[in-house]
Amino acid sequence: MPENVVLGPRSWCYSSFSCCHYRSRRDCGVRVGSDSGIYHGTFFNLGPDGEVEIGNYCTLVGAIISTNGRVVIGDYSFIAHEVVLADEFCAKPPGTNLEMNPASETNPPAIVLGENVWVGARAVLLKGARIGEGAIVGAAAVVDCEVPPFAIVAGNPSRIVGWAKHE
């Protein structure tokens, strides 16, 4: 694993192959909270300025995170098979001369998932996706907008199809 990947207590990553296309030069390119699992098939395709924050008690099963910006995933989130989180329409090839953006405090996240979010298989979350707490993203949905807390979205483009019950 690259030196600037930090796994929290009791968290694990299935394989260092998840970082085959990892080029982040950030002090901490990937930070995983405690008790989270990064399962087989998950890839961090990060550019030089890429940064990913994953909360506590999260599960990523074969997700592909492709960013040269910031992606934030809240606590207790579940990301299913072959979900793509991408903030650009194409990846930048290695050797591309990119200037680093300012520190993450002044670099707003391109994609944000709140706490207790579920993302179904093969969904695509694009730049501008803001998934509210407790929301559910249906399989194969394409999201590039704000999803209210506890909404259920589906389709391409995504639209609200229901509301998750919460107490």
C-alpha positions as CSV (number, residue, x, y, z in Angstrom):
1,M,0.0,0.0,0.0
2,P,1.2,3.5,-0.6
3,E,2.6,5.3,2.4
4,N,-0.2,8.0,2.2
5,V,-3.0,5.5,2.6
6,V,-4.3,5.3,6.2
7,L,-6.5,2.4,7.4
8,G,-8.2,2.9,10.7
9,P,-8.3,0.4,13.5
10,R,-9.9,-3.0,12.5
11,S,-10.3,-1.8,8.9
12,W,-8.9,-3.8,6.1
13,C,-8.3,-3.7,2.4
14,Y,-8.5,-6.9,0.4
15,S,-5.4,-6.2,-1.8
16,S,-2.8,-3.6,-2.5
17,F,-3.9,-4.0,-6.2
18,S,-6.7,-1.5,-5.2
19,C,-4.0,1.1,-5.6
20,C,-2.6,0.1,-9.1
21,H,-3.6,3.4,-10.5
22,Y,-3.1,5.4,-7.4
23,R,-1.0,8.6,-7.9
24,S,-2.1,10.8,-5.1
25,R,0.6,13.2,-3.8
26,R,-1.5,14.4,-0.9
27,D,-0.2,13.9,2.6
28,C,-3.1,11.5,3.1
29,G,-4.6,10.4,-0.3
30,V,-7.0,7.8,1.2
31,R,-8.2,7.7,4.8
32,V,-10.4,4.9,6.0
33,G,-12.1,5.1,9.4
34,S,-12.4,2.3,11.8
35,D,-14.1,-1.1,11.3
36,S,-14.5,-0.6,7.5
37,G,-13.9,-3.1,4.7
38,I,-12.5,-2.4,1.2
39,Y,-13.4,-5.6,-0.6
40,H,-12.1,-7.4,-3.8
41,G,-12.4,-5.3,-6.9
42,T,-12.3,-1.9,-5.3
43,F,-9.9,0.5,-7.1
44,F,-8.6,3.9,-6.1
45,N,-7.8,5.6,-9.5
46,L,-6.5,8.8,-7.9
47,G,-4.7,11.6,-9.7
48,P,-1.9,13.6,-8.1
49,D,-4.5,15.8,-6.3
50,G,-6.9,12.9,-5.5
51,E,-8.2,12.5,-2.0
52,V,-10.7,10.0,-0.5
53,E,-12.2,10.0,3.0
54,I,-14.2,6.9,4.0
55,G,-16.0,6.9,7.3
56,N,-16.4,4.3,10.1
57,Y,-18.3,1.0,9.6
58,C,-18.3,1.3,5.8
59,T,-18.3,-1.4,3.1
60,L,-17.0,-0.9,-0.4
61,V,-17.5,-4.0,-2.6
62,G,-15.8,-3.6,-6.0
63,A,-16.2,0.2,-6.2
64,I,-14.1,2.3,-8.6
65,I,-13.2,5.7,-7.3
66,S,-11.7,7.8,-10.0
67,T,-10.8,11.4,-8.9
68,N,-8.3,14.1,-9.0
69,G,-10.4,16.0,-6.4
70,R,-12.1,14.9,-3.2
71,V,-14.6,12.1,-2.5
72,V,-16.2,11.9,1.0
73,I,-18.1,8.8,2.1
74,G,-19.9,9.1,5.5
75,D,-20.1,6.5,8.3
76,Y,-22.1,3.3,7.9
77,S,-22.3,3.6,4.1
78,F,-22.6,0.6,1.8
79,I,-21.4,0.8,-1.8
80,A,-22.2,-2.3,-3.9
81,H,-20.5,-4.1,-6.8
82,E,-19.1,-2.1,-9.7
83,V,-20.3,1.3,-8.5
84,V,-18.3,4.1,-10.1
85,L,-17.6,7.4,-8.4
86,A,-15.9,9.8,-10.9
87,D,-15.4,13.5,-11.0
88,E,-14.1,13.8,-14.6
89,F,-15.4,12.3,-17.9
90,C,-12.0,10.7,-18.5
91,A,-8.9,9.8,-16.5
92,K,-5.7,11.8,-16.8
93,P,-2.8,9.6,-18.1
94,P,0.3,9.2,-16.0
95,G,2.9,11.9,-16.6
96,T,0.3,14.6,-17.1
97,N,1.6,17.7,-15.5
98,L,-1.1,18.8,-13.1
99,E,-0.7,21.5,-10.5
100,M,-1.9,20.5,-7.0
101,N,-4.9,22.3,-5.7
102,P,-4.8,23.9,-2.2
103,A,-5.2,21.8,0.9
104,S,-8.5,19.9,1.3
105,E,-10.0,22.5,3.7
106,T,-10.2,24.9,0.8
107,N,-10.8,22.2,-1.9
108,P,-14.5,21.3,-1.6
109,P,-15.4,17.6,-2.3
110,A,-16.6,16.7,-5.8
111,I,-18.7,13.8,-4.5
112,V,-20.2,13.5,-1.0
113,L,-22.1,10.6,0.5
114,G,-23.8,11.2,3.9
115,E,-24.1,8.7,6.7
116,N,-26.1,5.5,6.2
117,V,-26.2,5.8,2.5
118,W,-26.7,2.6,0.3
119,V,-25.6,2.6,-3.3
120,G,-26.8,-0.2,-5.5
121,A,-24.7,-2.2,-8.0
122,R,-23.4,-0.5,-11.1
123,A,-24.6,3.0,-10.0
124,V,-22.6,5.9,-11.3
125,L,-22.0,8.9,-9.1
126,L,-20.6,11.9,-11.0
127,K,-19.1,15.3,-10.0
128,G,-21.8,17.3,-8.1
129,A,-23.4,14.2,-6.5
130,R,-24.4,15.0,-2.9
131,I,-26.2,12.0,-1.4
132,G,-28.1,12.9,1.8
133,E,-28.1,10.9,5.0
134,G,-30.0,7.6,4.8
135,A,-30.6,7.9,1.1
136,I,-30.7,4.9,-1.2
137,V,-29.3,5.0,-4.8
138,G,-30.8,2.3,-7.0
139,A,-28.8,-0.1,-9.1
140,A,-27.5,1.4,-12.3
141,A,-28.7,4.9,-11.4
142,V,-26.7,7.9,-12.7
143,V,-26.4,10.7,-10.1
144,D,-24.9,14.2,-10.6
145,C,-27.0,16.2,-8.3
146,E,-28.2,16.6,-4.8
147,V,-30.2,13.8,-3.3
148,P,-32.3,14.8,-0.2
149,P,-31.9,12.8,3.0
150,F,-33.8,9.5,3.1
151,A,-34.8,9.8,-0.6
152,I,-34.7,6.7,-2.9
153,V,-33.4,7.5,-6.3
154,A,-33.3,5.4,-9.5
155,G,-32.9,5.8,-13.2
156,N,-30.7,7.6,-15.8
157,P,-30.9,10.4,-15.0
158,S,-31.8,9.7,-11.5
159,R,-35.0,10.9,-10.0
160,I,-36.8,10.4,-6.6
161,V,-39.0,7.3,-6.7
162,G,-39.7,7.0,-3.0
163,W,-38.7,7.7,0.6
164,A,-36.8,5.5,3.0
165,K,-38.5,5.1,6.4
166,H,-36.5,6.3,9.4
167,E,-37.1,7.0,13.0
